[in-house]
Amino acid sequence: MGSREGNAPALIHRGGVGVRLRRVTDDRPPADPSLPVPRRSDSPPAAPVPARPGSGRRGSRLNLARVISLGALSALIVFLGITFYRVIAPFLLPLFLAAVVAVLCRPWYMRLRVRLNRRGRVAAGVVTAAVLGLILLPITAATVAAGSYLIDLGEAARTRVADLKVEMADAAGREDFDYRTLIAADVREALKLEPPAEGERDFVASAAKLLPSEYTELRAAVVQGGRDLPAVAGVGVAAGVLSNAVELLIALAMFGVGLYYFLCDGPALLQGTRELVPVQTEYQQALLDRFDTVLRAVVLSTFLAAAAQGILTAIAIQFCGLGHFVAFAVAGTLSALIPLAGTWLVWGPCVVWLYLHDSPVAATLLALFGIVVVGTLDNVIRTLVLNNDAKLHPLLAFVCVLGGLKVMGIWGVFVGPVVAACLHTLLEIFNTELREFSRERFDPAVAARRPPDGQQRPRPPAADAHPPLTPTVAAT
């Protein structure tokens, strides 16, 4: 009974004619074995379903509305994107450096997170505090040393100015102070002139009578300007120093906040960015892998170059007879990490000391070695490491390092090669997509397998689909 109800035909009225649907099941009578079994290709093709009237016009209207909507959304996205870029432009460099440091410190963060029982935010705070401490300690020490030096320099300048005032007052108060003799002798000495003739001597004497009053006025103007100069220059210097200090503190704060959130929420931020970017996942992963590889290669090349420069500087100084190999090697390595300074901060004073102690040959050789060999060694090592690890051409790596240093300062050494490598990866992705598009569009074999416009590719039937329904016409 249940089988009959399950196999009961369904009746659908269509224009006065009942179309009875009979479910085809496997309990049909078996076919005569003597008859040939018809193949699927012998069955007549199904008639195409006619399109409904007005469906093409409605579809074109829908497509036009969608194009207009996408155009409006694109314009709005571009406008808001430009505005957003202008808002975050002052903080792009601190955020980029925070991302770089987060990538480098990720292994330490994961180990600390495991030891802290999966407390990710606590581990991120500890790592961020440690990094900020490593940055702030040298800056604080250098600032204190520079301030102490400037204070001593100011005291020495003030003492010298006071001594000059006393000397000028003593010279002006002497009765035998002859301006004419002094100035005439200075002029003759400067111009290499012969002693004046009798008539010229009278003219010079009459003109020199006016010099004491002119000297007094000039001296008063110079003294007044000297009194006003510290106030004016001090205000300008103080304003500049305060402005730079505020900018540095804001940049450090942005760097710390960015580093903290990149460490604790890095995977979530990355996943959200992947979902928003209309690029395939494998392409995004290739770009991230390229960024990580190049970044580690840049950091490795920087420290290797600094160590090599420090060791070579210490060896050269050792050959000059100054000794203290370890101290000079450490000092040379630390100074080499500062691209705008370099190892000349170490071998430069040694060159001066050798010249002052009657060793001009050693001083000249040390200066040439420091300029020619040590000064160019960092670029060579960076180029070789970037070529081997990051697969950048030596010429491209060399240009990126020097160009980034010129455009962006110290951080351009890191930013330049990373930008070049990411651009190279993006060009490879673009070329891959362009080749696929051209092959699908213009290759006859691929075009023959592609369904016509407006039709979808037929899908194979599911394995658990119901048996097909065959229509039978029944009069009502």
C-alpha positions in Angstrom: 0.0 0.0 0.0 2.8 2.4 0.9 4.6 1.6 -2.3 1.5 2.4 -4.3 1.1 5.7 -2.6 4.7 6.4 -3.1 4.4 5.6 -6.8 1.0 7.2 -7.4 1.0 9.4 -10.4 0.7 13.2 -10.0 -1.8 15.1 -12.0 -1.1 18.7 -13.1 -3.6 20.8 -15.0 -2.1 22.8 -17.8 -4.5 24.6 -20.1 -7.4 22.1 -19.7 -5.1 19.2 -20.3 -4.0 17.0 -17.5 -0.3 16.2 -17.5 0.1 13.1 -15.5 3.6 12.5 -14.1 4.4 8.9 -13.8 7.4 8.1 -11.6 9.7 5.7 -13.3 11.0 3.1 -10.9 13.0 0.0 -11.1 9.9 -2.3 -11.0 9.2 -1.9 -14.7 8.8 -5.2 -16.6 12.1 -6.5 -17.9 12.8 -5.9 -21.6 12.9 -8.7 -24.1 16.4 -10.0 -24.2 16.1 -10.7 -27.9 15.6 -7.0 -28.7 18.7 -4.7 -28.9 19.3 -2.4 -26.0 19.1 1.2 -27.2 22.1 3.3 -26.5 22.0 6.8 -25.0 23.1 8.3 -28.2 20.1 6.8 -30.1 17.6 8.6 -27.9 16.3 11.8 -29.4 17.8 15.1 -28.0 15.7 17.0 -25.6 13.9 20.0 -27.1 15.3 23.4 -25.8 13.2 25.2 -23.3 11.9 28.4 -25.0 12.7 31.6 -23.2 10.0 33.5 -21.6 8.8 36.7 -23.3 10.6 39.8 -21.9 13.2 37.8 -20.1 16.0 39.2 -22.2 14.9 42.8 -21.7 14.5 42.3 -18.0 18.0 40.7 -17.8 19.6 43.6 -19.6 17.9 46.0 -17.2 19.2 44.0 -14.3 22.7 44.0 -15.8 22.6 47.7 -16.4 21.4 48.4 -12.8 24.2 46.1 -11.5 26.8 47.9 -13.6 25.6 51.3 -12.3 25.6 50.1 -8.7 29.1 48.7 -9.0 30.3 51.9 -10.6 28.9 54.0 -7.8 30.4 51.7 -5.2 33.8 51.8 -6.9 33.7 55.6 -7.0 32.8 55.7 -3.3 35.5 53.2 -2.4 38.1 55.2 -4.3 37.1 58.5 -2.5 37.0 56.9 0.9 40.3 55.1 0.2 42.1 58.3 -0.7 40.7 60.0 2.4 41.7 57.1 4.6 45.2 57.2 3.1 45.6 60.8 3.9 44.5 60.1 7.4 47.0 57.3 8.1 49.9 58.6 5.8 51.8 60.1 8.8 51.8 56.7 10.5 52.5 54.4 7.6 56.2 54.1 8.4 55.7 53.3 12.1 53.0 50.8 11.2 55.1 49.2 8.5 58.0 48.8 11.0 55.7 47.4 13.6 54.6 44.8 11.0 58.2 44.0 10.2 59.2 43.6 13.9 56.0 41.5 14.5 57.1 39.1 11.8 60.6 38.8 13.2 59.4 38.4 16.9 56.6 36.0 16.1 58.5 32.9 17.1 59.4 34.4 20.5 55.8 35.5 21.0 54.5 32.0 20.3 57.0 30.4 22.8 56.1 33.0 25.5 52.4 32.5 24.8 52.8 28.7 25.4 54.6 29.4 28.7 51.9 31.8 29.8 49.1 29.3 29.4 47.8 30.7 26.1 47.5 34.2 27.3 48.2 35.9 24.1 47.6 39.5 25.1 50.0 39.2 28.1 52.7 37.7 25.9 52.2 40.4 23.3 52.5 43.1 26.0 55.7 41.6 27.3 57.3 41.3 23.8 56.2 44.9 23.0 57.6 46.2 26.2 60.9 44.4 25.6 61.2 45.8 22.0 60.4 49.4 23.2 63.0 49.1 25.9 65.6 48.0 23.4 64.7 51.0 21.3 64.4 53.6 24.1 67.5 52.7 26.1 70.0 53.7 23.4 68.0 56.8 22.5 67.8 57.9 26.1 71.6 57.3 26.7 72.4 59.2 23.5 70.1 62.1 24.5 71.6 62.4 28.0 75.2 62.3 26.6 74.3 64.9 23.9 72.6 67.1 26.6 75.6 66.9 28.9 77.9 67.8 26.0 75.8 70.8 25.0 75.7 72.0 28.5 79.5 71.9 28.8 79.8 73.5 25.4 77.5 76.3 26.5 79.5 76.9 29.6 82.7 77.1 27.7 81.2 79.5 25.1 79.8 81.7 27.9 83.2 81.8 29.6 84.9 82.7 26.3 82.5 85.5 25.5 83.1 87.0 29.0 86.9 86.9 28.4 86.5 88.6 25.0 84.4 91.3 26.5 87.2 92.0 29.1 89.9 92.0 26.4 87.9 94.4 24.2 87.3 96.7 27.1 90.9 96.8 28.1 92.0 97.4 24.5 89.5 100.2 24.1 90.4 101.9 27.4 94.1 102.3 26.7 95.3 105.8 25.9 97.9 104.7 23.4 95.5 102.7 21.3 95.9 104.0 17.8 93.2 102.9 15.4 94.9 104.5 12.4 98.1 102.6 12.9 96.4 99.3 13.5 94.0 99.5 10.6 96.7 100.9 8.2 99.0 98.1 9.1 96.3 95.5 8.6 95.3 96.9 5.2 98.9 96.9 4.0 99.5 93.4 5.2 96.3 92.1 3.6 96.8 93.9 0.3 100.6 93.4 0.2 101.1 97.2 -0.4 104.2 99.3 -0.2 104.4 102.0 2.5 102.3 105.1 1.3 103.9 108.2 -0.2 103.8 111.6 1.6 100.6 112.8 -0.1 98.8 109.4 0.4 99.9 109.4 4.0 98.1 112.7 4.7 94.9 111.5 2.9 94.9 108.3 4.9 95.5 110.2 8.2 92.5 112.5 7.4 90.3 109.6 6.6 91.3 107.6 9.6 90.2 110.4 11.9 86.6 109.2 11.4 87.4 105.6 12.3 87.1 105.8 16.1 83.5 106.9 16.0 82.7 104.3 13.3 84.4 101.7 15.4 82.4 102.6 18.5 79.1 102.4 16.6 80.1 99.1 15.0 81.1 97.7 18.4 77.8 98.7 20.0 75.9 97.1 17.1 77.9 93.8 17.4 77.4 93.7 21.2 73.7 94.3 20.9 73.4 91.6 18.2 75.3 89.2 20.3 73.0 89.8 23.2 69.9 89.3 21.0 71.2 86.3 19.1 71.0 83.7 21.9 67.4 84.6 22.6 66.3 84.4 19.0 68.3 81.4 18.2 67.4 79.7 21.5 63.7 80.1 20.8 64.1 78.6 17.3 66.2 75.7 18.4 64.0 75.0 21.4 60.9 75.0 19.2 62.6 72.6 16.6 63.8 70.3 19.3 60.4 70.2 21.0 58.6 69.5 17.7 61.0 66.7 16.8 60.6 65.2 20.3 56.8 65.2 20.1 56.9 63.6 16.6 59.3 60.9 17.8 57.1 60.1 20.8 53.9 59.9 18.7 55.7 57.6 16.2 57.0 55.4 19.0 53.5 55.2 20.5 52.0 54.2 17.2 54.8 51.7 16.7 54.1 50.2 20.1 50.3 50.0 19.6 50.7 48.5 16.1 53.3 45.9 17.3 51.0 44.8 20.2 48.0 44.2 18.0 50.0 42.7 15.2 51.3 40.1 17.7 48.1 39.2 19.5 45.6 39.7 16.7 47.8 39.2 13.7 46.1 36.0 12.3 42.6 37.5 12.7 43.6 40.7 11.0 45.3 38.8 8.2 42.2 36.6 7.7 39.9 39.7 7.6 42.2 41.3 5.1 42.2 38.2 2.9 38.4 38.1 2.9 38.2 41.8 1.8 40.9 41.6 -0.9 39.4 40.2 -4.2 42.4 38.1 -4.9 42.7 34.3 -4.8 43.9 32.8 -1.6 46.9 31.1 -3.1 48.1 34.4 -4.6 47.7 36.1 -1.2 49.7 33.3 0.5 52.4 33.6 -2.2 52.7 37.4 -1.6 52.9 36.9 2.2 55.5 34.2 1.8 57.6 36.5 -0.4 57.3 39.3 2.1 58.5 37.0 4.9 61.4 35.6 2.9 62.7 39.0 1.7 62.3 40.6 5.2 64.3 37.9 6.9 66.9 38.1 4.1 67.2 41.9 4.6 67.6 41.6 8.4 70.2 38.8 8.0 72.2 40.8 5.4 72.2 43.9 7.7 73.6 42.1 10.7 76.1 40.1 8.6 77.3 43.3 6.9 77.7 45.0 10.3 79.6 42.2 11.8 82.0 41.9 8.8 82.6 45.7 8.8 83.3 45.7 12.5 85.8 42.8 12.3 87.6 44.2 9.3 87.9 47.6 11.0 89.4 46.0 14.1 91.8 44.0 12.0 93.0 47.2 10.2 93.4 49.1 13.4 95.3 46.1 14.9 97.8 46.2 12.0 98.3 49.9 12.6 99.5 49.0 16.1 96.7 50.4 18.3 95.5 47.1 19.7 92.2 46.5 21.6 90.8 44.2 18.9 87.6 43.1 20.7 86.7 46.7 21.7 87.2 48.1 18.2 85.3 45.1 16.7 82.3 45.7 18.9 82.4 49.4 18.4 82.7 49.0 14.6 79.8 46.5 14.5 77.5 48.8 16.5 78.4 51.8 14.4 77.9 49.9 11.2 74.3 49.3 12.1 73.7 53.1 11.7 73.6 53.5 7.9 74.1 57.3 8.0 77.1 57.0 10.3 79.1 53.8 9.6 82.4 52.6 10.8 84.2 55.9 10.2 83.1 56.8 13.7 85.6 54.2 14.8 88.5 54.4 12.4 88.3 58.2 11.8 89.6 59.2 15.3 92.3 56.5 14.9 93.4 58.2 11.7 93.6 61.5 13.4 95.6 60.0 16.3 98.1 58.4 13.9 98.6 61.7 12.1 99.2 63.5 15.3 101.7 60.9 16.5 103.9 61.0 13.4 102.5 58.0 11.5 101.2 59.5 8.3 101.7 56.4 6.2 99.6 54.2 8.6 97.0 56.9 8.9 96.7 57.2 5.1 96.5 53.4 4.6 93.8 53.1 7.4 91.7 55.9 5.8 91.9 54.3 2.4 91.0 50.9 3.7 88.1 52.3 5.7 86.7 54.2 2.7 87.3 51.7 -0.1 87.0 48.3 1.5 84.9 48.7 4.7 82.7 51.4 3.3 81.5 49.3 0.3 81.5 46.0 2.0 77.9 46.4 3.4 76.5 46.9 0.0 78.3 43.9 -1.4 77.1 41.6 1.4 73.5 42.9 1.2 73.5 42.3 -2.5 74.8 38.7 -2.2 72.4 37.7 0.6 69.4 39.2 -1.2 70.4 37.5 -4.4 70.8 34.1 -2.7 67.9 34.1 -0.2 65.4 36.5 -1.7 66.2 35.7 -5.3 66.7 39.4 -6.2 69.1 40.3 -9.0 72.3 41.8 -7.6 71.8 45.1 -9.6 68.2 45.3 -8.4 69.2 44.6 -4.8 72.0 47.2 -4.9 69.8 49.9 -6.4 67.0 49.2 -3.9 69.3 49.4 -0.9 70.9 52.7 -2.0 67.7 54.2 -3.3 65.7 53.3 -0.2 68.5 54.8 2.0 68.4 58.1 0.0 64.6 58.4 -0.2 63.5 57.1 3.3 66.6 57.4 5.4 67.7 54.7 7.7 64.6 52.6 7.3 64.9 52.7 3.5 67.5 49.9 3.8 64.7 47.6 4.9 61.8 49.0 2.9 63.5 49.2 -0.5 64.2 45.5 -1.1 60.8 44.5 0.4 58.9 46.8 -1.9 60.9 45.5 -4.9 60.3 41.9 -4.1 56.5 42.3 -3.5 56.2 44.2 -6.7 58.0 41.4 -8.5 55.6 38.9 -7.0 52.6 41.0 -8.0 53.8 41.2 -11.6 54.2 37.4 -11.6 50.6 36.9 -10.4 49.3 39.4 -12.9 51.1 37.7 -15.7 49.7 34.3 -14.6 46.1 35.6 -14.6 46.6 37.4 -17.9 47.9 34.1 -19.5 44.9 32.2 -18.1 42.5 34.8 -19.4 44.1 34.8 -22.9 44.0 31.0 -23.0 40.4 30.8 -22.1 39.4 33.6 -24.4 41.4 32.8 -27.6 42.3 29.1 -27.4 39.9 27.1 -29.6 40.1 24.0 -27.5 39.2 25.8 -24.3 36.6 28.0 -26.0 34.8 24.9 -27.3 34.4 23.5 -23.8 33.1 26.8 -22.5 29.3 27.1 -22.5 27.7 29.9 -24.6 27.0 33.3 -23.1 23.9 33.2 -21.0 24.0 29.5 -20.4 25.5 27.6 -17.5 27.7 24.6 -17.7 25.4 21.4 -17.0 26.0 19.8 -13.7 26.1 16.1 -13.2 23.2 14.6 -11.3 23.6 13.9 -7.6 24.0 10.4 -6.4 21.0 10.5 -4.1 18.7 12.1 -6.6 15.1 10.8 -7.1 14.2 8.8 -10.2 13.3 11.0 -13.2 9.7 12.0 -13.8 8.3 11.1 -17.3 5.3 13.1 -18.4 2.2 11.3 -19.7 -0.8 13.1 -21.1 -4.2 12.2 -19.7 -7.5 13.7 -20.7 -9.5 15.4 -18.0 
